[in-house]
Amino acid sequence: MRSRTPTVKLKNARKHSASSQKWLLRQLNDPYVHASKQKGYRSRASFKLLEIDEKFKLFHANARVLDLGCAPGGWLQIAMERLTKNGAIALQPGQIVGVDLLDVDPIPNVTIIKGDFLDPDIAANVMSSLGGPASVVLSDMAASSTGHASTDHLRIMALLEAAYECAVTVLEPGGAFVGKVLQGGTTNELLVKLKQSFKKVSHFKPKASRKDSAETYVVALHFKGQASNAS
C-alpha cells in the first residue's frame, strides 16, 4: 500500500516530548492508519491479518474462530468480513469468539469475553462459547515493551507458547494457528512442537508491519489433531 497522503507536519510540537512527537508523526503519516479509518477498522493491524489470509487462506464459510488478546477488535472484524466473503450467509452463535483482559466494544454476532484466557474459568467460558472445536486460533498478543530486546523477546515468546498450548487444545483437525513473534522467529523448542502438531509451519512478515518493527508471525496450518501432542 502506497500513501498518496501528503506528509503531515505536527502542529504545536513544543507541547510534546520528543518520543511523543515521533509517535504522533508516524501515526499522522501512516497510510494504514488512514486506510483503517476509511474502512471502519478498529486498528491498522487489521491489514496484517488481511495479508496473512490472502497468502494462507485461513477462513472458510463455516470456520469457528478464536482470537486471543483480541482488543481493540480489528482482527475480529477481519474474521467476520472474510467468513462472509467466503460464503457465510449469517454468522452462527459462537462462530467468532474473542478474549482479552481489556474491554472491547461489542461487534454484532461476535462473542467477546473479558478475562485472562489462562484462567481456567475463562478458558471454560471460551470453550463453552465456541460451541465446538475452533478452525482458526489467532494471537496478535504482545507484552508491553521494556526497551530491553532480550527481555521483550522472552515475554512475547511466553505469550506465544501459551497461545499455542491453547490452540492445540481447542483446534479441530486441519485447523490453523497464527501467532505474533519478534524477529528471530520461534525458539527451537516451540518450533519443534509446532512442527509436531501441524503439517506446515511458516514465518511471515506482512507489509502492514512497520519496517522498523521486529514483529513477524508464525502461521501453522493443517493441525494433525490431539494425538500429535501426546508425546
C-alpha positions in Angstrom: 0.0 0.0 0.0 1.5 3.3 -1.1 0.5 6.5 0.7 -1.0 9.3 -1.5 -1.5 11.4 1.6 0.8 14.4 1.7 3.3 14.4 4.6 1.6 15.9 7.7 3.6 18.1 10.0 3.0 18.2 13.7 1.4 21.4 15.0 2.4 22.8 18.4 5.3 20.3 18.5 6.8 22.0 21.5 3.9 20.8 23.6 5.0 17.2 23.2 8.1 15.2 24.3 10.5 14.0 21.6 9.1 10.4 21.8 5.5 11.7 21.6 6.4 13.8 18.6 7.9 10.8 16.9 4.8 8.6 17.6 2.3 11.3 16.5 4.2 12.0 13.3 4.3 8.3 12.5 0.6 7.9 13.1 -0.3 11.0 11.1 1.7 9.8 8.1 0.9 6.1 8.2 -1.1 5.0 5.2 -2.5 2.0 7.1 -3.8 4.3 9.8 -5.6 6.4 7.2 -7.0 3.3 5.4 -8.2 1.7 8.6 -10.2 4.8 9.4 -11.7 4.9 5.9 -12.7 1.3 6.1 -14.0 1.5 9.6 -11.4 -0.9 11.0 -10.6 -0.5 14.7 -6.8 -0.9 14.1 -4.2 -0.7 11.4 -3.3 -4.3 12.5 -6.4 -5.4 10.6 -4.4 -5.1 7.4 -1.8 -7.6 8.8 -4.5 -10.3 9.1 -5.8 -9.4 5.7 -2.4 -10.1 4.2 -1.9 -13.3 6.2 -5.3 -14.6 5.0 -4.6 -13.6 1.4 -1.4 -15.7 1.5 -2.5 -18.6 3.6 -6.3 -18.8 3.1 -7.3 -19.2 6.8 -11.0 -18.7 6.7 -13.8 -20.7 5.2 -17.5 -20.0 5.5 -18.1 -22.4 8.3 -14.9 -21.7 10.3 -15.0 -21.2 14.0 -12.5 -18.5 15.0 -10.9 -17.8 18.4 -8.9 -14.6 18.8 -6.7 -14.4 21.9 -5.9 -10.9 23.0 -8.5 -9.5 20.7 -8.5 -5.8 21.7 -9.5 -3.5 20.1 -11.3 -5.9 17.8 -9.7 -5.3 14.4 -8.9 -8.9 13.8 -12.4 -9.9 14.8 -13.7 -7.5 12.2 -11.5 -9.2 9.5 -12.5 -12.7 10.6 -16.2 -11.7 10.2 -15.5 -10.0 6.9 -13.7 -13.0 5.5 -16.2 -15.6 6.6 -18.9 -13.6 5.0 -16.9 -13.1 1.8 -16.3 -16.9 1.6 -20.0 -17.7 1.8 -21.2 -17.4 5.4 -24.7 -16.1 5.0 -25.2 -15.4 8.7 -22.7 -16.0 11.5 -23.8 -18.7 13.9 -23.6 -18.1 17.7 -20.1 -18.8 18.9 -18.6 -18.8 15.4 -16.3 -16.0 16.2 -15.0 -15.6 19.8 -12.6 -13.1 21.2 -11.0 -12.9 24.6 -9.0 -10.1 26.2 -8.1 -8.6 29.6 -9.3 -5.2 28.3 -12.8 -4.0 27.5 -13.6 -4.4 23.8 -16.6 -2.6 22.2 -19.3 -5.0 21.0 -19.3 -6.3 17.5 -22.6 -7.7 16.1 -22.7 -11.5 16.1 -19.3 -11.8 17.7 -18.8 -13.2 21.3 -16.3 -11.2 23.3 -15.1 -12.4 26.7 -13.3 -10.2 29.2 -10.6 -12.0 31.1 -7.3 -14.0 31.0 -7.5 -17.0 28.7 -5.1 -18.7 31.0 -7.6 -18.6 33.9 -9.4 -22.0 34.0 -12.8 -20.3 34.4 -12.2 -18.0 31.5 -10.9 -21.0 29.4 -14.0 -23.0 30.2 -16.2 -20.0 29.2 -14.3 -19.7 25.9 -14.8 -23.4 25.2 -18.5 -23.2 26.0 -18.9 -20.1 23.9 -17.3 -21.7 20.8 -19.8 -24.5 20.9 -17.3 -26.8 19.1 -13.7 -27.1 18.0 -12.1 -24.0 16.5 -10.9 -23.9 12.9 -8.6 -20.9 13.4 -6.9 -19.6 16.5 -5.3 -16.2 16.3 -3.0 -14.3 18.6 -1.7 -10.8 18.0 -0.7 -10.5 21.7 2.4 -8.6 22.7 3.6 -7.8 26.2 4.4 -4.2 27.0 7.9 -3.2 25.8 10.6 -2.9 28.4 13.1 -1.4 26.0 15.3 -4.4 26.6 15.3 -6.6 23.5 16.1 -9.9 25.1 13.5 -9.4 27.9 10.9 -8.4 25.4 11.6 -11.4 23.2 11.2 -13.8 26.2 8.0 -12.1 27.2 6.4 -12.3 23.8 7.6 -15.9 23.4 5.9 -16.8 26.7 2.6 -15.4 25.3 3.1 -17.2 22.0 3.7 -20.6 23.8 0.6 -20.0 25.9 -1.4 -19.3 22.8 0.0 -22.4 21.1 -1.0 -24.6 24.1 -4.5 -23.1 23.9 -4.7 -23.7 20.2 -3.8 -27.4 20.3 -6.5 -27.8 23.0 -9.3 -26.2 21.0 -8.4 -26.7 17.3 -10.2 -29.2 15.1 -8.0 -31.5 12.8 -7.0 -29.4 9.8 -7.2 -26.2 11.8 -4.8 -23.2 11.7 -2.9 -21.2 14.2 -1.4 -17.7 13.8 0.8 -16.0 16.5 3.0 -13.0 16.8 6.7 -13.4 17.4 9.7 -11.0 17.4 12.5 -11.0 14.9 14.4 -14.3 15.1 11.2 -16.3 15.0 10.2 -19.1 17.3 12.5 -20.8 19.7 13.8 -24.2 18.6 11.8 -25.9 21.3 8.5 -24.3 20.3 9.2 -24.7 16.6 9.6 -28.5 17.2 6.3 -28.5 18.9 4.6 -26.6 16.1 6.0 -29.0 13.5 4.8 -32.0 15.5 1.3 -30.5 15.7 0.9 -29.0 12.3 1.8 -30.2 8.8 3.1 -26.8 7.6 4.8 -24.1 9.7 5.9 -20.7 8.1 7.1 -17.3 9.2 5.6 -14.3 7.5 6.0 -10.5 7.9 3.1 -8.6 6.4 3.8 -5.4 4.6 1.5 -3.7 7.1 4.0 -4.4 9.8 6.1 -1.3 10.1 9.6 -1.6 8.7 11.2 -0.7 12.0 9.2 -3.3 13.9 10.8 -6.6 14.9 7.4 -8.4 14.7 6.7 -11.2 12.4 4.1 -14.0 12.5 4.2 -17.8 12.7 1.5 -19.4 10.6 0.8 -23.1 11.3 -1.5 -25.0 9.0 -3.3 -28.3 8.9 -3.4 -29.3 12.6 -2.8 -33.0 13.0 -5.1 -33.5 15.9 -4.8 -34.2 19.6 -2.8 -37.4 19.1 0.1 -35.4 17.7 0.6 -33.7 21.1 0.5 -36.9 23.2 4.3 -37.1 23.2 
